């Protein structure tokens, strides 16, 4: 259960900085 929670947090953090810098590129956000 702990591993799943950590994984969810990591995914959330990674998902945040990814679309942020690639906000100019709509195609990159979809990828």
MOPAC internal coordinates of N, CA, C and O (Angstrom, degrees):
PM7 1SCF
backbone

  N    0.0000 0     0.00 0     0.00 0    0    0    0
  C    1.4754 1     0.00 0     0.00 0    1    0    0
  C    1.5352 1   109.54 1     0.00 0    2    1    0
  O    1.2310 1   120.82 1   138.14 1    3    2    1
  N    1.3112 1   116.05 1   -41.86 1    3    2    1
  C    1.4676 1   119.28 1  -179.33 1    5    3    2
  C    1.5311 1   109.95 1   -63.60 1    6    5    3
  O    1.2310 1   120.86 1   137.26 1    7    6    5
  N    1.3399 1   115.97 1   -42.74 1    7    6    5
  C    1.4649 1   119.73 1  -179.59 1    9    7    6
  C    1.5278 1   109.98 1   -59.95 1   10    9    7
  O    1.2310 1   121.00 1   137.65 1   11   10    9
  N    1.3394 1   115.69 1   -42.35 1   11   10    9
  C    1.4671 1   119.73 1  -178.72 1   13   11   10
  C    1.5313 1   110.22 1   -62.00 1   14   13   11
  O    1.2310 1   120.78 1   138.40 1   15   14   13
  N    1.3281 1   116.12 1   -41.60 1   15   14   13
  C    1.4647 1   120.19 1  -179.74 1   17   15   14
  C    1.5243 1   110.87 1   -64.53 1   18   17   15
  O    1.2310 1   120.57 1   135.29 1   19   18   17
  N    1.3264 1   116.52 1   -44.71 1   19   18   17
  C    1.4641 1   120.05 1   179.54 1   21   19   18
  C    1.5240 1   109.74 1   -61.92 1   22   21   19
  O    1.2310 1   121.26 1   138.86 1   23   22   21
  N    1.3301 1   115.19 1   -41.14 1   23   22   21
  C    1.4711 1   118.58 1  -179.10 1   25   23   22
  C    1.5270 1   109.74 1   -62.64 1   26   25   23
  O    1.2310 1   121.06 1   139.75 1   27   26   25
  N    1.3186 1   115.57 1   -40.25 1   27   26   25
  C    1.4761 1   119.32 1  -179.49 1   29   27   26
  C    1.5331 1   110.06 1   -63.51 1   30   29   27
  O    1.2310 1   120.93 1   139.18 1   31   30   29
  N    1.3295 1   115.83 1   -40.82 1   31   30   29
  C    1.4712 1   120.01 1  -179.98 1   33   31   30
  C    1.5288 1   109.71 1   -65.05 1   34   33   31
  O    1.2310 1   120.46 1   135.96 1   35   34   33
  N    1.3265 1   116.73 1   -44.04 1   35   34   33
  C    1.4624 1   120.69 1  -179.99 1   37   35   34
  C    1.5205 1   110.38 1   -60.92 1   38   37   35
  O    1.2310 1   120.71 1   134.56 1   39   38   37
  N    1.3274 1   116.25 1   -45.44 1   39   38   37
  C    1.4679 1   120.32 1   179.71 1   41   39   38
  C    1.5325 1   110.17 1   -61.06 1   42   41   39
  O    1.2310 1   120.59 1   137.80 1   43   42   41
  N    1.3326 1   116.48 1   -42.20 1   43   42   41
  C    1.4685 1   120.41 1  -179.74 1   45   43   42
  C    1.5288 1   110.33 1   -62.47 1   46   45   43
  O    1.2310 1   120.52 1   134.50 1   47   46   45
  N    1.3298 1   116.60 1   -45.50 1   47   46   45
  C    1.4729 1   120.83 1  -179.16 1   49   47   46
  C    1.5243 1   110.22 1   -65.02 1   50   49   47
  O    1.2310 1   120.81 1   139.32 1   51   50   49
  N    1.3358 1   116.05 1   -40.68 1   51   50   49
  C    1.4683 1   120.03 1  -178.62 1   53   51   50
  C    1.5328 1   109.54 1   -70.32 1   54   53   51
  O    1.2310 1   121.01 1   141.29 1   55   54   53
  N    1.3361 1   115.68 1   -38.71 1   55   54   53
  C    1.4616 1   119.48 1  -179.05 1   57   55   54
  C    1.5277 1   111.19 1   -66.78 1   58   57   55
  O    1.2310 1   120.42 1   154.69 1   59   58   57
  N    1.3168 1   116.80 1   -25.31 1   59   58   57
  C    1.4750 1   120.63 1  -177.96 1   61   59   58
  C    1.5356 1   111.53 1   -74.90 1   62   61   59
  O    1.2310 1   119.50 1   124.08 1   63   62   61
  N    1.3312 1   118.56 1   -55.92 1   63   62   61
  C    1.4679 1   121.01 1  -178.08 1   65   63   62
  C    1.5306 1   112.86 1   -68.81 1   66   65   63
  O    1.2310 1   119.85 1   162.62 1   67   66   65
  N    1.3130 1   117.90 1   -17.38 1   67   66   65
  C    1.4712 1   120.12 1  -178.92 1   69   67   66
  C    1.5270 1   111.15 1   -71.37 1   70   69   67
  O    1.2310 1   119.67 1   124.41 1   71   70   69
  N    1.3482 1   118.24 1   -55.59 1   71   70   69
  C    1.4573 1   120.61 1  -179.21 1   73   71   70
  C    1.5320 1   112.78 1   -74.26 1   74   73   71
  O    1.2310 1   120.12 1   161.29 1   75   74   73
  N    1.3144 1   117.38 1   -18.71 1   75   74   73
  C    1.4649 1   120.39 1  -179.51 1   77   75   74
  C    1.5368 1   111.22 1   -65.66 1   78   77   75
  O    1.2310 1   119.40 1   120.68 1   79   78   77
  N    1.3414 1   118.76 1   -59.32 1   79   78   77
  C    1.4643 1   121.17 1  -179.67 1   81   79   78
  C    1.5238 1   111.89 1   -69.78 1   82   81   79
  O    1.2310 1   120.61 1   156.98 1   83   82   81
  N    1.3278 1   116.43 1   -23.02 1   83   82   81
  C    1.4720 1   120.18 1  -179.11 1   85   83   82
  C    1.5285 1   110.26 1  -100.09 1   86   85   83
  O    1.2310 1   121.23 1  -153.09 1   87   86   85
  N    1.3315 1   115.25 1    26.91 1   87   86   85
  C    1.4599 1   118.96 1  -178.87 1   89   87   86
  C    1.5398 1   110.00 1   -66.53 1   90   89   87
  O    1.2310 1   121.20 1   148.39 1   91   90   89
  N    1.3279 1   115.31 1   -31.61 1   91   90   89
  C    1.4788 1   119.41 1  -179.39 1   93   91   90
  C    1.5274 1   110.77 1   -68.43 1   94   93   91
  O    1.2310 1   121.09 1   150.14 1   95   94   93
  N    1.3331 1   115.52 1   -29.86 1   95   94   93
  C    1.4728 1   119.85 1  -178.45 1   97   95   94
  C    1.5347 1   110.28 1  -101.69 1   98   97   95
  O    1.2310 1   119.70 1   -76.29 1   99   98   97
  N    1.3088 1   118.17 1   103.71 1   99   98   97
  C    1.4709 1   121.26 1   179.20 1  101   99   98
  C    1.5266 1   111.28 1   -65.35 1  102  101   99
  O    1.2310 1   120.22 1   147.62 1  103  102  101
  N    1.3155 1   117.18 1   -32.38 1  103  102  101
  C    1.4718 1   121.44 1   179.82 1  105  103  102
  C    1.5343 1   109.49 1   -66.20 1  106  105  103
  O    1.2310 1   120.10 1   139.74 1  107  106  105
  N    1.3157 1   117.41 1   -40.26 1  107  106  105
  C    1.4671 1   121.37 1  -178.65 1  109  107  106
  C    1.5304 1   109.82 1   -65.52 1  110  109  107
  O    1.2310 1   120.73 1   145.18 1  111  110  109
  N    1.3317 1   116.20 1   -34.82 1  111  110  109
  C    1.4701 1   119.41 1  -179.15 1  113  111  110
  C    1.5236 1   109.57 1   -65.15 1  114  113  111
  O    1.2310 1   120.60 1   140.92 1  115  114  113
  N    1.3281 1   116.46 1   -39.08 1  115  114  113
  C    1.4586 1   119.50 1  -179.95 1  117  115  114
  C    1.5220 1   110.10 1   -65.93 1  118  117  115
  O    1.2310 1   120.04 1   141.26 1  119  118  117
  N    1.3068 1   117.53 1   -38.74 1  119  118  117
  C    1.4634 1   121.26 1  -179.08 1  121  119  118
  C    1.5262 1   108.12 1   -69.12 1  122  121  119
  O    1.2310 1   120.10 1   180.00 1  123  122  121

